[in-house]
């Protein structure tokens, strides 16, 4: 007998979970803003949703830039440490 095939529904659920994790890791402000607008959009009238999303995207860009700068600094050897090497 063959083992049962995995359900397509389970595969789609796993793909959705992976997508959600990636979005939260790489652009958390935009993801949470869009999800919040989707959830509360039916109860509260938001006159300028695009402006809110643009602000969140700018915040995500700033976070991404800061992460990239910190990563570059961490990967470069410190010039300060080179001066204090014992002879």
Secondary structure as GFF3:
##gff-version 3
##sequence-region A 1 87
A	DSSP	alpha_helix	8	26	.	.	.	ID=ss1
A	DSSP	alpha_helix	28	40	.	.	.	ID=ss2
A	DSSP	alpha_helix	49	75	.	.	.	ID=ss3
A	DSSP	alpha_helix	79	83	.	.	.	ID=ss4
###
